[in-house]
Amino acid sequence: MRRQDDEAPCRQRTKRDGEELCVCDLAWIAGRAENLVGHHLRQLRVAGLARSRRDGKIVFYALTATGQALVDAHLATVEASA
């Protein structure tokens, strides 16, 4: 279990372009079950929006260039409307 003061660095890591995060970290950030997050990440991979890499039992995911472009476009839209 993570301490609450670990939350800020974890959120900062998710904002870096190309950063890989494991399913367990992404599930913790989202506050959802690992199997649910893993399922959705596999769907993003199939759609070409994320890539995965296995290291033993741990699977790491990162956005592809297309996935990053979509996130950037969405964030720009949100910031423009704020």
KANORSUL-V799537 format. One record per residue. PSI is psi in radians with two decimals (none if undefined). OMEGA is omega in whole degrees, 0 to 359 (NA if undefined). Layout:
# KANORSUL-V799537
psi={PSI PSI}
omega={OMEGA OMEGA}
This chain:
# KANORSUL-V799537
psi={2.42 2.65 2.73 -0.57 -0.11 -0.16 -0.78 -0.87 -0.61 -0.72 -0.64 -0.66 -0.59 -0.28 -0.20 2.33 2.33 0.00 2.37 2.43 2.55 2.82 -0.69 -0.70 -0.74 -0.64 -0.70 -0.76 -0.76 -0.31 0.56 2.93 2.53 -0.70 -0.61 -0.81 -0.75 -0.71 -0.82 -0.62 -0.66 -0.67 -0.69 -0.65 -0.78 -0.62 -0.10 0.24 -0.26 2.74 2.72 2.76 2.29 2.37 1.64 -2.13 -0.13 2.34 2.24 2.48 2.60 2.71 2.53 3.08 -0.69 -0.78 -0.73 -0.69 -0.70 -0.74 -0.78 -0.74 -0.73 -0.80 -0.64 -0.68 -0.75 -0.78 -0.65 -0.54 -0.10 none}
omega={181 174 181 181 174 186 184 179 180 178 178 180 183 183 181 178 175 182 175 173 179 181 182 178 179 177 179 179 182 183 181 180 181 181 178 179 179 179 182 177 176 178 176 178 179 180 179 182 179 174 181 177 180 175 186 179 184 177 178 179 173 178 170 178 179 179 179 179 178 179 180 179 179 180 178 178 180 180 180 182 182 NA}
